[in-house]
Amino acid sequence: MKFLRVLVKGLLGLVVFLLLFLAVSLAPVDETPYQQMPYYAQTKQRLAQLPKPLAGRAPLRAGWAKVNITPGYTTPTGGYGNRLGKHWRIVSDSIYVRTIILDNGTTKAAVVGLDLLITPPPIVERLKQRLPEVGLRWENVYSGAIHSHNSTGGWIPGLVGRLIAGKYDERIVDQITNGILASIKQAQQNMAPVQIGYAQVDATDHIYNRIESSGPTGPLDGQFRMIKLQKASGQSALLCSFAGHATLFDMRNGDYLSRDYPGSLVDRLEKKSADFAVFLAGAVGSTGPQARGTTDFQEIRNYAGDLALRVERSVPQIKLQPDSMLAVETLPLSLREPHARVIGNWRVRPWLFYALYGDYPSDLKALRIGQTVLLGTPCDFSGELAAELQPAAQQKGLNLMVTSFDGGYIGYVTPDRYYDRTTYETRDMNWFGPYNGNYFKEMMVGLLNKIDTP
């Protein structure tokens, strides 16, 4: 009997502990409209206070460079949690940081493209400290990533970081940061006046909406977009973006370090269409690639090859002209408190989310190069939302490129109407609650209006 009493007390104590833990760890989803929340007012005030772009004093000058950041040792890959931190064994293709520096006499900006899953938050924090070494600040930098799920991981601490990118290794953060700074220095050393032009080609047939199995969905942004820069010497660079997820390597195939299809595409473009190319993942938040092939390598070759053919036909038709318009804006984002849902409409409380993932600042970015505006987001941004933003740019006579992974990472941002769908994108990876789709769209249109007013 004594044993039974002890067992009952122990079980009751465990139940009480679990109830207390749940009480302090979980909270219901807060569905207050975002316009009524303090974070909205804070970001809107910051948007209003952003300075207007300055008129250029000279035609655009540009320089570009790439630096190899392939580790000299194996690392985890970033992107697939079910790999459980497994290391790649074979370098299928080296990884780089690619940078374009732009200057019009009043404004200087750097476009930094990383052959990584995302722009890792710890690297952003390092850059904020070290960019003055190369004459820049974080506010001058527009960053993005190719979003390959077979590139190096190990760049973020914490339990969630370990699931996303494997065990944290500070050597990787140091190497990537140093590579970025080196690429900026090298690009600054070969700057010259450039003419610029823009083109886009339809590649909607290369993507599909990953959440369409859960119900009706809207159109995706399936345009492959590019800016061409050309020096008087004839040397040229392409800044490209597309919304196909770089997941042609199967999640079970973690043996290879690879840039997936963006790497194959850039290599092809640098042989036939330009001396230098940078690829930034577009609005990949709900888009999957339409794979064609029987092996991962064949799929990558076919996918990149077909995109390259379309680009090769388009590049000769790009009309180039000098331009002095250059502007860059950084809008620090305030967000609803974390809303990672676990049971029904219950979410973990902020203290637990931050303990598991970390508390990293995030921004929206805007970069205007001539008549083209790039809008950068700290997330997997929805291809449907990107398509919905296009009319706002078209009304102003501007070309719009929406990219993901500009620094920091807050999960997926998808249309608000899908918030209650039980898909990976809309539930598992929606980390900051309802209404972020419309919130982001409003702030991005605000940035578009701001950067359109020199």
SELOMAR-703052 format. One record per residue (C-alpha): residue number from 1; x, y, z. Coordinates in steps of 0.001 Angstrom, whole numbers, plus 500000, padded with zeros to 6 digits. Example, Ala and Ser with C-alpha at 12.3 -4.5 7.8 and 13.67 -1.06 7.14 Angstrom:
residues 2
<nr=1 | x=512300 | y=495500 | z=507800>
<nr=2 | x=513670 | y=498940 | z=507140>
//
This chain:
residues 454
<nr=1 | x=500000 | y=500000 | z=500000>
<nr=2 | x=502820 | y=502365 | z=500873>
<nr=3 | x=504325 | y=501777 | z=497437>
<nr=4 | x=500973 | y=502515 | z=495801>
<nr=5 | x=500596 | y=505781 | z=497764>
<nr=6 | x=504082 | y=506843 | z=496718>
<nr=7 | x=503318 | y=505966 | z=493103>
<nr=8 | x=500026 | y=507927 | z=493148>
<nr=9 | x=501726 | y=510942 | z=494720>
<nr=10 | x=504482 | y=510741 | z=492147>
<nr=11 | x=502013 | y=510580 | z=489276>
<nr=12 | x=499986 | y=513458 | z=490712>
<nr=13 | x=503158 | y=515478 | z=491108>
<nr=14 | x=504078 | y=514763 | z=487487>
<nr=15 | x=500608 | y=515792 | z=486313>
<nr=16 | x=500810 | y=519023 | z=488317>
<nr=17 | x=504277 | y=519725 | z=486899>
<nr=18 | x=503092 | y=519112 | z=483342>
<nr=19 | x=500057 | y=521350 | z=483846>
<nr=20 | x=502216 | y=524118 | z=485271>
<nr=21 | x=504728 | y=523740 | z=482439>
<nr=22 | x=501952 | y=523932 | z=479848>
<nr=23 | x=500475 | y=526961 | z=481609>
<nr=24 | x=503743 | y=528891 | z=481417>
<nr=25 | x=504750 | y=527525 | z=477989>
<nr=26 | x=501580 | y=527757 | z=475883>
<nr=27 | x=499149 | y=530530 | z=475031>
<nr=28 | x=496256 | y=530883 | z=472587>
<nr=29 | x=496836 | y=532481 | z=469198>
<nr=30 | x=496291 | y=536230 | z=469288>
<nr=31 | x=494065 | y=537099 | z=466342>
<nr=32 | x=493950 | y=540847 | z=466927>
<nr=33 | x=494113 | y=542579 | z=463503>
<nr=34 | x=497633 | y=543770 | z=462839>
<nr=35 | x=496533 | y=547412 | z=462358>
<nr=36 | x=495549 | y=547456 | z=466052>
<nr=37 | x=498876 | y=546112 | z=467310>
<nr=38 | x=501815 | y=548166 | z=468670>
<nr=39 | x=504280 | y=546488 | z=466298>
<nr=40 | x=502359 | y=547875 | z=463323>
<nr=41 | x=502468 | y=551415 | z=464635>
<nr=42 | x=506186 | y=551095 | z=465372>
<nr=43 | x=507098 | y=549891 | z=461883>
<nr=44 | x=504803 | y=552380 | z=460196>
<nr=45 | x=506482 | y=555212 | z=462107>
<nr=46 | x=509922 | y=553954 | z=461064>
<nr=47 | x=508745 | y=553806 | z=457451>
<nr=48 | x=507565 | y=557417 | z=457604>
<nr=49 | x=510917 | y=558494 | z=459042>
<nr=50 | x=513067 | y=556875 | z=456346>
<nr=51 | x=514949 | y=559530 | z=454367>
<nr=52 | x=514016 | y=560176 | z=450775>
<nr=53 | x=516497 | y=558955 | z=448154>
<nr=54 | x=519164 | y=561432 | z=447089>
<nr=55 | x=519594 | y=562406 | z=443469>
<nr=56 | x=522728 | y=560928 | z=441936>
<nr=57 | x=525669 | y=563196 | z=441175>
<nr=58 | x=527121 | y=560895 | z=438522>
<nr=59 | x=526139 | y=558000 | z=436271>
<nr=60 | x=526194 | y=554613 | z=437951>
<nr=61 | x=529505 | y=552901 | z=438484>
<nr=62 | x=529706 | y=549216 | z=439355>
<nr=63 | x=532185 | y=546511 | z=440184>
<nr=64 | x=531774 | y=542821 | z=440943>
<nr=65 | x=533670 | y=539916 | z=442444>
<nr=66 | x=533200 | y=536422 | z=443843>
<nr=67 | x=535057 | y=534646 | z=446633>
<nr=68 | x=535123 | y=530899 | z=447226>
<nr=69 | x=533797 | y=530042 | z=450711>
<nr=70 | x=533846 | y=526259 | z=450391>
<nr=71 | x=534919 | y=524833 | z=453781>
<nr=72 | x=538100 | y=522808 | z=453849>
<nr=73 | x=536312 | y=520260 | z=456026>
<nr=74 | x=532905 | y=518587 | z=455963>
<nr=75 | x=529923 | y=520292 | z=457575>
<nr=76 | x=526219 | y=519624 | z=458044>
<nr=77 | x=523948 | y=520740 | z=455208>
<nr=78 | x=521309 | y=523398 | z=455783>
<nr=79 | x=517640 | y=522923 | z=455020>
<nr=80 | x=516399 | y=519422 | z=455841>
<nr=81 | x=515785 | y=518625 | z=459503>
<nr=82 | x=515395 | y=514917 | z=458824>
<nr=83 | x=519089 | y=514719 | z=457887>
<nr=84 | x=519755 | y=515108 | z=461634>
<nr=85 | x=522955 | y=517088 | z=461135>
<nr=86 | x=524555 | y=514545 | z=458795>
<nr=87 | x=527665 | y=515880 | z=457053>
<nr=88 | x=528169 | y=516043 | z=453300>
<nr=89 | x=531059 | y=513895 | z=452049>
<nr=90 | x=531682 | y=515109 | z=448477>
<nr=91 | x=532031 | y=518604 | z=446998>
<nr=92 | x=529795 | y=518449 | z=443946>
<nr=93 | x=530399 | y=522139 | z=443269>
<nr=94 | x=532110 | y=524862 | z=445275>
<nr=95 | x=530112 | y=527578 | z=447037>
<nr=96 | x=530757 | y=531317 | z=446735>
<nr=97 | x=529776 | y=534750 | z=447896>
<nr=98 | x=529132 | y=537027 | z=444917>
<nr=99 | x=528996 | y=540799 | z=445288>
<nr=100 | x=528071 | y=543731 | z=443068>
<nr=101 | x=529026 | y=547220 | z=444311>
<nr=102 | x=527101 | y=550222 | z=442943>
<nr=103 | x=527794 | y=553957 | z=443363>
<nr=104 | x=526252 | y=557109 | z=441863>
<nr=105 | x=528301 | y=559712 | z=443717>
<nr=106 | x=525812 | y=560134 | z=446573>
<nr=107 | x=524782 | y=556572 | z=447405>
<nr=108 | x=526767 | y=553360 | z=447611>
<nr=109 | x=525130 | y=549930 | z=447787>
<nr=110 | x=526321 | y=546337 | z=447827>
<nr=111 | x=524316 | y=543394 | z=446495>
<nr=112 | x=525581 | y=540282 | z=448274>
<nr=113 | x=524492 | y=536872 | z=446993>
<nr=114 | x=525303 | y=533865 | z=449151>
<nr=115 | x=525424 | y=530256 | z=447985>
<nr=116 | x=523614 | y=529281 | z=451195>
<nr=117 | x=520155 | y=528306 | z=452390>
<nr=118 | x=519522 | y=531769 | z=453882>
<nr=119 | x=521485 | y=534796 | z=455035>
<nr=120 | x=522221 | y=533479 | z=458543>
<nr=121 | x=521317 | y=535821 | z=461440>
<nr=122 | x=524699 | y=535388 | z=463216>
<nr=123 | x=526473 | y=536498 | z=460034>
<nr=124 | x=524253 | y=539576 | z=459820>
<nr=125 | x=525268 | y=540490 | z=463376>
<nr=126 | x=528952 | y=540083 | z=462470>
<nr=127 | x=528511 | y=542216 | z=459366>
<nr=128 | x=526879 | y=545021 | z=461308>
<nr=129 | x=530065 | y=545216 | z=463361>
<nr=130 | x=532596 | y=544741 | z=460575>
<nr=131 | x=531194 | y=546423 | z=457440>
<nr=132 | x=532829 | y=549761 | z=458365>
<nr=133 | x=536137 | y=547990 | z=457604>
<nr=134 | x=535162 | y=548193 | z=453910>
<nr=135 | x=533411 | y=551571 | z=454057>
<nr=136 | x=529837 | y=550307 | z=454321>
<nr=137 | x=527070 | y=549865 | z=456868>
<nr=138 | x=524389 | y=547196 | z=457033>
<nr=139 | x=521935 | y=549795 | z=455737>
<nr=140 | x=523942 | y=549876 | z=452464>
<nr=141 | x=523738 | y=546121 | z=451920>
<nr=142 | x=521085 | y=544193 | z=450005>
<nr=143 | x=521639 | y=540499 | z=450648>
<nr=144 | x=520086 | y=537263 | z=449489>
<nr=145 | x=520789 | y=533562 | z=449113>
<nr=146 | x=520292 | y=530888 | z=446477>
<nr=147 | x=518395 | y=528739 | z=449043>
<nr=148 | x=520162 | y=525490 | z=448194>
<nr=149 | x=519286 | y=522774 | z=450712>
<nr=150 | x=522631 | y=521079 | z=449990>
<nr=151 | x=524918 | y=523954 | z=450884>
<nr=152 | x=526892 | y=524234 | z=454094>
<nr=153 | x=525090 | y=524462 | z=457422>
<nr=154 | x=526363 | y=524932 | z=460958>
<nr=155 | x=525867 | y=528698 | z=460978>
<nr=156 | x=523226 | y=529194 | z=463709>
<nr=157 | x=523147 | y=528065 | z=467353>
<nr=158 | x=520171 | y=526746 | z=469321>
<nr=159 | x=517943 | y=523691 | z=469084>
<nr=160 | x=515900 | y=524954 | z=466124>
<nr=161 | x=519108 | y=526074 | z=464434>
<nr=162 | x=520520 | y=522584 | z=464892>
<nr=163 | x=517425 | y=521093 | z=463246>
<nr=164 | x=517661 | y=523518 | z=460323>
<nr=165 | x=521403 | y=523568 | z=459777>
<nr=166 | x=523119 | y=521033 | z=462017>
<nr=167 | x=525541 | y=521611 | z=464879>
<nr=168 | x=526793 | y=525189 | z=465186>
<nr=169 | x=530401 | y=525796 | z=464144>
<nr=170 | x=531826 | y=529290 | z=464620>
<nr=171 | x=534507 | y=528591 | z=462023>
<nr=172 | x=531795 | y=528573 | z=459362>
<nr=173 | x=530427 | y=531933 | z=460484>
<nr=174 | x=533946 | y=533397 | z=460430>
<nr=175 | x=534686 | y=532020 | z=456966>
<nr=176 | x=531458 | y=533296 | z=455425>
<nr=177 | x=531799 | y=536724 | z=457033>
<nr=178 | x=535401 | y=537054 | z=455888>
<nr=179 | x=534387 | y=535929 | z=452402>
<nr=180 | x=531718 | y=538622 | z=452191>
<nr=181 | x=534139 | y=541343 | z=453245>
<nr=182 | x=536780 | y=540090 | z=450806>
<nr=183 | x=534290 | y=540075 | z=447923>
<nr=184 | x=533267 | y=543659 | z=448717>
<nr=185 | x=536899 | y=544779 | z=448729>
<nr=186 | x=537600 | y=543091 | z=445408>
<nr=187 | x=534444 | y=544499 | z=443789>
<nr=188 | x=535387 | y=548010 | z=444907>
<nr=189 | x=538726 | y=547654 | z=443141>
<nr=190 | x=537239 | y=547143 | z=439659>
<nr=191 | x=534456 | y=549733 | z=439601>
<nr=192 | x=533726 | y=551554 | z=436334>
<nr=193 | x=530772 | y=553399 | z=434735>
<nr=194 | x=528050 | y=551040 | z=433547>
<nr=195 | x=524978 | y=551071 | z=431399>
<nr=196 | x=522004 | y=549146 | z=432730>
<nr=197 | x=518990 | y=547298 | z=431363>
<nr=198 | x=516237 | y=544965 | z=432519>
<nr=199 | x=514439 | y=541928 | z=431139>
<nr=200 | x=512145 | y=539163 | z=432298>
<nr=201 | x=511132 | y=535860 | z=430795>
<nr=202 | x=508218 | y=533665 | z=431735>
<nr=203 | x=509158 | y=530415 | z=433496>
<nr=204 | x=505851 | y=529656 | z=435194>
<nr=205 | x=506012 | y=526118 | z=433844>
<nr=206 | x=509043 | y=525486 | z=436084>
<nr=207 | x=507213 | y=525947 | z=439397>
<nr=208 | x=504118 | y=524711 | z=441203>
<nr=209 | x=502293 | y=525803 | z=444342>
<nr=210 | x=503210 | y=523418 | z=447162>
<nr=211 | x=500070 | y=524182 | z=449184>
<nr=212 | x=497583 | y=523588 | z=446383>
<nr=213 | x=496827 | y=520121 | z=447801>
<nr=214 | x=495161 | y=521826 | z=450784>
<nr=215 | x=492692 | y=523798 | z=448692>
<nr=216 | x=492413 | y=526482 | z=446000>
<nr=217 | x=495402 | y=528771 | z=445515>
<nr=218 | x=496196 | y=531886 | z=443513>
<nr=219 | x=498716 | y=532627 | z=440741>
<nr=220 | x=502438 | y=532491 | z=441544>
<nr=221 | x=505131 | y=534877 | z=440379>
<nr=222 | x=506789 | y=532733 | z=437706>
<nr=223 | x=508887 | y=535386 | z=435962>
<nr=224 | x=512654 | y=535009 | z=435727>
<nr=225 | x=513949 | y=538560 | z=436196>
<nr=226 | x=517370 | y=540034 | z=435458>
<nr=227 | x=519271 | y=543305 | z=435513>
<nr=228 | x=522220 | y=543649 | z=433139>
<nr=229 | x=525175 | y=545911 | z=433923>
<nr=230 | x=527776 | y=546558 | z=431251>
<nr=231 | x=531058 | y=548472 | z=431383>
<nr=232 | x=532581 | y=550349 | z=428451>
<nr=233 | x=535110 | y=547515 | z=428199>
<nr=234 | x=532237 | y=545186 | z=427302>
<nr=235 | x=532440 | y=543290 | z=430596>
<nr=236 | x=528955 | y=542562 | z=431877>
<nr=237 | x=527138 | y=541247 | z=434929>
<nr=238 | x=523666 | y=539777 | z=435414>
<nr=239 | x=521691 | y=540106 | z=438641>
<nr=240 | x=518999 | y=537409 | z=438455>
<nr=241 | x=516079 | y=536207 | z=440535>
<nr=242 | x=513548 | y=533390 | z=440254>
<nr=243 | x=511031 | y=531775 | z=442591>
<nr=244 | x=511822 | y=528072 | z=442182>
<nr=245 | x=512832 | y=526330 | z=445406>
<nr=246 | x=516388 | y=524972 | z=445116>
<nr=247 | x=515400 | y=521485 | z=446258>
<nr=248 | x=516217 | y=519311 | z=443266>
<nr=249 | x=518619 | y=517374 | z=445449>
<nr=250 | x=516401 | y=514884 | z=447296>
<nr=251 | x=516197 | y=515357 | z=451053>
<nr=252 | x=517643 | y=511858 | z=451451>
<nr=253 | x=520675 | y=512799 | z=449371>
<nr=254 | x=522851 | y=514758 | z=451775>
<nr=255 | x=526173 | y=513327 | z=450631>
<nr=256 | x=526948 | y=516255 | z=448325>
<nr=257 | x=527825 | y=519902 | z=448894>
<nr=258 | x=526062 | y=521688 | z=446057>
<nr=259 | x=524495 | y=524931 | z=444864>
<nr=260 | x=521651 | y=522914 | z=443305>
<nr=261 | x=520158 | y=524397 | z=440116>
<nr=262 | x=521119 | y=528063 | z=440829>
<nr=263 | x=524789 | y=527076 | z=440763>
<nr=264 | x=524480 | y=525202 | z=437486>
<nr=265 | x=522500 | y=528109 | z=436034>
<nr=266 | x=525020 | y=530780 | z=437075>
<nr=267 | x=527916 | y=528713 | z=435709>
<nr=268 | x=526130 | y=528441 | z=432361>
<nr=269 | x=525297 | y=532168 | z=432267>
<nr=270 | x=528917 | y=533089 | z=432963>
<nr=271 | x=529990 | y=531027 | z=429946>
<nr=272 | x=527477 | y=532330 | z=427418>
<nr=273 | x=525582 | y=535427 | z=428601>
<nr=274 | x=527782 | y=537516 | z=430926>
<nr=275 | x=531191 | y=537683 | z=432540>
<nr=276 | x=529617 | y=537562 | z=436015>
<nr=277 | x=526258 | y=536489 | z=437402>
<nr=278 | x=524502 | y=536593 | z=440772>
<nr=279 | x=521358 | y=534621 | z=441577>
<nr=280 | x=519013 | y=535547 | z=444430>
<nr=281 | x=516109 | y=533295 | z=445416>
<nr=282 | x=512843 | y=535035 | z=444650>
<nr=283 | x=509502 | y=534575 | z=446370>
<nr=284 | x=509959 | y=530867 | z=447106>
<nr=285 | x=507576 | y=530715 | z=450083>
<nr=286 | x=505159 | y=528218 | z=448564>
<nr=287 | x=506810 | y=527241 | z=445305>
<nr=288 | x=508362 | y=523936 | z=444366>
<nr=289 | x=510443 | y=523196 | z=441250>
<nr=290 | x=508942 | y=521124 | z=438456>
<nr=291 | x=511674 | y=518520 | z=438219>
<nr=292 | x=512412 | y=516756 | z=434955>
<nr=293 | x=514892 | y=513886 | z=435057>
<nr=294 | x=515581 | y=510504 | z=436619>
<nr=295 | x=518428 | y=511517 | z=438967>
<nr=296 | x=519113 | y=514599 | z=441070>
<nr=297 | x=522014 | y=515591 | z=438825>
<nr=298 | x=519939 | y=515163 | z=435682>
<nr=299 | x=517105 | y=517221 | z=437163>
<nr=300 | x=519534 | y=520033 | z=438020>
<nr=301 | x=521121 | y=519957 | z=434571>
<nr=302 | x=517751 | y=519991 | z=432786>
<nr=303 | x=516223 | y=522659 | z=435024>
<nr=304 | x=519177 | y=525046 | z=434869>
<nr=305 | x=519715 | y=524354 | z=431183>
<nr=306 | x=516193 | y=525287 | z=430175>
<nr=307 | x=516235 | y=528476 | z=432258>
<nr=308 | x=519612 | y=529373 | z=430742>
<nr=309 | x=518291 | y=528922 | z=427201>
<nr=310 | x=515482 | y=531379 | z=427910>
<nr=311 | x=517918 | y=533875 | z=429397>
<nr=312 | x=520356 | y=533465 | z=426486>
<nr=313 | x=517594 | y=534332 | z=424022>
<nr=314 | x=516578 | y=537379 | z=426068>
<nr=315 | x=519907 | y=538966 | z=427034>
<nr=316 | x=520830 | y=540194 | z=423516>
<nr=317 | x=517513 | y=542064 | z=423394>
<nr=318 | x=518139 | y=544046 | z=426604>
<nr=319 | x=518342 | y=547770 | z=425879>
<nr=320 | x=521186 | y=549348 | z=427835>
<nr=321 | x=521470 | y=552976 | z=428857>
<nr=322 | x=523324 | y=555067 | z=431441>
<nr=323 | x=521410 | y=555937 | z=434596>
<nr=324 | x=522228 | y=557689 | z=437859>
<nr=325 | x=519296 | y=556400 | z=439914>
<nr=326 | x=520467 | y=554391 | z=442932>
<nr=327 | x=518785 | y=554177 | z=446319>
<nr=328 | x=518738 | y=551701 | z=449178>
<nr=329 | x=516404 | y=551646 | z=452182>
<nr=330 | x=516398 | y=549431 | z=455276>
<nr=331 | x=513181 | y=549181 | z=457298>
<nr=332 | x=513634 | y=547478 | z=460705>
<nr=333 | x=510581 | y=545286 | z=461319>
<nr=334 | x=508639 | y=544942 | z=464514>
<nr=335 | x=506597 | y=541738 | z=464657>
<nr=336 | x=503772 | y=540161 | z=466575>
<nr=337 | x=505237 | y=538044 | z=469363>
<nr=338 | x=506173 | y=534490 | z=468278>
<nr=339 | x=503232 | y=532272 | z=467328>
<nr=340 | x=504756 | y=528866 | z=466599>
<nr=341 | x=501686 | y=526621 | z=466938>
<nr=342 | x=501917 | y=523195 | z=468550>
<nr=343 | x=498405 | y=522014 | z=469469>
<nr=344 | x=495327 | y=523250 | z=467650>
<nr=345 | x=495218 | y=527023 | z=468060>
<nr=346 | x=497785 | y=527034 | z=470862>
<nr=347 | x=501283 | y=528405 | z=470459>
<nr=348 | x=504469 | y=528359 | z=472483>
<nr=349 | x=505074 | y=531467 | z=474554>
<nr=350 | x=507812 | y=533900 | z=473495>
<nr=351 | x=510285 | y=532884 | z=476226>
<nr=352 | x=510251 | y=529284 | z=475024>
<nr=353 | x=510451 | y=530185 | z=471323>
<nr=354 | x=513405 | y=532472 | z=471896>
<nr=355 | x=515111 | y=529863 | z=474075>
<nr=356 | x=514803 | y=527297 | z=471273>
<nr=357 | x=515550 | y=529536 | z=468282>
<nr=358 | x=516989 | y=532865 | z=469403>
<nr=359 | x=515784 | y=536447 | z=469139>
<nr=360 | x=517124 | y=538021 | z=465953>
<nr=361 | x=516207 | y=541391 | z=464428>
<nr=362 | x=514850 | y=541451 | z=460885>
<nr=363 | x=514411 | y=544046 | z=458158>
<nr=364 | x=512678 | y=544733 | z=454912>
<nr=365 | x=515022 | y=546056 | z=452226>
<nr=366 | x=514504 | y=548114 | z=449097>
<nr=367 | x=517118 | y=548710 | z=446414>
<nr=368 | x=516448 | y=550811 | z=443335>
<nr=369 | x=518764 | y=550477 | z=440337>
<nr=370 | x=517488 | y=552692 | z=437534>
<nr=371 | x=513881 | y=551741 | z=436851>
<nr=372 | x=514048 | y=548448 | z=438752>
<nr=373 | x=513283 | y=548011 | z=442445>
<nr=374 | x=514315 | y=544991 | z=444481>
<nr=375 | x=512334 | y=544297 | z=447658>
<nr=376 | x=514030 | y=541931 | z=450100>
<nr=377 | x=512302 | y=539945 | z=452832>
<nr=378 | x=513660 | y=538055 | z=455889>
<nr=379 | x=511712 | y=534879 | z=455194>
<nr=380 | x=510471 | y=532387 | z=452650>
<nr=381 | x=508172 | y=534956 | z=451050>
<nr=382 | x=505087 | y=533733 | z=449207>
<nr=383 | x=505083 | y=533673 | z=445425>
<nr=384 | x=501388 | y=534538 | z=445521>
<nr=385 | x=502053 | y=537685 | z=447558>
<nr=386 | x=504854 | y=538679 | z=445176>
<nr=387 | x=502437 | y=538405 | z=442247>
<nr=388 | x=499954 | y=540595 | z=444120>
<nr=389 | x=502622 | y=543289 | z=444583>
<nr=390 | x=503416 | y=543633 | z=440876>
<nr=391 | x=500556 | y=546062 | z=440022>
<nr=392 | x=501807 | y=548599 | z=442583>
<nr=393 | x=505153 | y=548738 | z=440764>
<nr=394 | x=503625 | y=548709 | z=437289>
<nr=395 | x=501498 | y=551743 | z=438122>
<nr=396 | x=504722 | y=553638 | z=438767>
<nr=397 | x=506408 | y=552370 | z=435615>
<nr=398 | x=508888 | y=550336 | z=437686>
<nr=399 | x=510137 | y=546788 | z=437359>
<nr=400 | x=509859 | y=544798 | z=440606>
<nr=401 | x=512021 | y=541910 | z=441834>
<nr=402 | x=510946 | y=540398 | z=445173>
<nr=403 | x=513554 | y=538276 | z=446924>
<nr=404 | x=513747 | y=536206 | z=450098>
<nr=405 | x=516438 | y=535817 | z=452805>
<nr=406 | x=517740 | y=539373 | z=453142>
<nr=407 | x=519110 | y=538769 | z=456655>
<nr=408 | x=517509 | y=537398 | z=459790>
<nr=409 | x=514915 | y=534674 | z=459311>
<nr=410 | x=511323 | y=534560 | z=460563>
<nr=411 | x=509972 | y=531452 | z=458801>
<nr=412 | x=507337 | y=531580 | z=456039>
<nr=413 | x=505050 | y=534479 | z=455123>
<nr=414 | x=502038 | y=533293 | z=453140>
<nr=415 | x=498620 | y=534814 | z=452274>
<nr=416 | x=496485 | y=535435 | z=455349>
<nr=417 | x=493603 | y=533445 | z=453894>
<nr=418 | x=495680 | y=530266 | z=454295>
<nr=419 | x=496578 | y=530738 | z=457970>
<nr=420 | x=494346 | y=527905 | z=459208>
<nr=421 | x=495466 | y=525378 | z=456597>
<nr=422 | x=497498 | y=522524 | z=458070>
<nr=423 | x=500391 | y=522570 | z=455617>
<nr=424 | x=504106 | y=522824 | z=456300>
<nr=425 | x=504259 | y=526370 | z=454929>
<nr=426 | x=501176 | y=527756 | z=456659>
<nr=427 | x=501394 | y=526014 | z=460023>
<nr=428 | x=504775 | y=524477 | z=460843>
<nr=429 | x=506788 | y=527380 | z=459420>
<nr=430 | x=504479 | y=530307 | z=460216>
<nr=431 | x=506322 | y=531533 | z=463295>
<nr=432 | x=504877 | y=534992 | z=463918>
<nr=433 | x=501146 | y=534686 | z=463757>
<nr=434 | x=498218 | y=535710 | z=461587>
<nr=435 | x=497991 | y=538625 | z=459141>
<nr=436 | x=501673 | y=538798 | z=458242>
<nr=437 | x=500817 | y=538515 | z=454552>
<nr=438 | x=498909 | y=541787 | z=454444>
<nr=439 | x=501277 | y=543408 | z=456956>
<nr=440 | x=504295 | y=542670 | z=454772>
<nr=441 | x=502504 | y=543743 | z=451613>
<nr=442 | x=501543 | y=547071 | z=453158>
<nr=443 | x=505060 | y=547808 | z=454340>
<nr=444 | x=506587 | y=546690 | z=451031>
<nr=445 | x=504267 | y=548985 | z=449077>
<nr=446 | x=505287 | y=551718 | z=451512>
<nr=447 | x=508947 | y=551065 | z=450743>
<nr=448 | x=508173 | y=551067 | z=447029>
<nr=449 | x=506523 | y=554488 | z=447379>
<nr=450 | x=509405 | y=555809 | z=449466>
<nr=451 | x=512133 | y=554727 | z=447068>
<nr=452 | x=510182 | y=556084 | z=444095>
<nr=453 | x=510499 | y=559660 | z=445389>
<nr=454 | x=513961 | y=561144 | z=444858>
//
